[in-house]
Amino acid sequence: MVLTVFTQAVVILVAWQVVKHFAKMSIGKIIVALIAGGFVGFAITNYTLITGWVTSFFKML
């Protein structure tokens, strides 16, 4: 439930950013917004995987 709400919020924010930058014809900022949204969406849906990577990284230090 919470995971779905956060994912939907990210999609709404990314769509808003894309529309805003499209109005200004800033193609580079549109691409950055889509990539950042993809990263955030991946991090939300794969939270345990990300925390595993972070834990492994700190164990190596």
ZISULQUI-V577772 format. One record per pair of residues at least 24 apart in sequence whose C-alpha atoms are under 7 Angstrom apart, sorted by the first residue. I is the first residue (numbers start at 1). J is the second residue. D is the distance in whole Angstrom. If there is no record, write none. Layout:
I_J_D, I_J_D
This chain:
3_45_7, 7_41_6, 7_44_7, 10_37_7, 10_41_7
